[in-house]
Amino acid sequence: MKTTYWIGHTLFRAASKAFFQYRVIGKDKLVQDGSVLIAANHESFLDPPLVGIAYDDDVHYLARKTLFRGFFAWLYPRWNSIPIDQDSPDMSSLKKIVKILKTGHQVVVFPEGSRTLDGNLQPGEAGVGLIAVKSGALIQPVRIFGARGALPRGSGRLRFHPITIVVGDPVELTEEEKKVKGRDGYQAIADRIMNLIAQIKHPSEEESTNG
């Protein structure tokens, strides 16, 4: 299983650098050991591997359960993908994610749930807040820039477009946040996570602001 993962990791990293001028800003901020909930915005179908190849070790992903068909039913588990129903996530899937985090692994999640249509950030979903609270994992905010330009939602054609991953500072939930319960409490955590992502700026934006 590890061999299949690393073949995919190596090939996608090489292709991303060659075709998308892929780069990671703030790689030194990545927490690559222990329980980490990697929270990123969702621009494109390319997002999971784009975040994954920023890491030097293997990470786990969430994937729509409808993708686990035919050949991909064999491949996706070997790429550390966890099937989940986007329309109505069940507790068994959420518990599996929490279990993986509690065993000291890193899991990539997209709090928005679905890919953006216009490039703007969308509200986070309460389920991500639940995972953060129940796992007690460190939260690693990451923002993807350019993936929508390379492969926007609804398109089946790749474009040669620069893609940049910008890493934010890792954050731990407060003791009060770790005790929240109920949908409203989990939604508040999801909102905070989306705010962490929103605070991450593209280097060009920071340069124009500072200039």
Secondary structure, DSSP 8 states (H G I E B T S, - for coil): -HHHHHHHHHHHHHHHHHHH--EEESGGG---SSSEEEEE----TTHHHHHHTTSSS--EEEEEGGG--THHHHHHHHTTEEEE-SSS--HHHHHHHHHHHHTT-EEEE-TT-S--SSSS-----HHHHHHHHHH--EEEEEEEESHHHHS-TT---------EEEE---B---TTGGG--HHHHHHHHHHHHHHHHHT---HHHHHHHH-
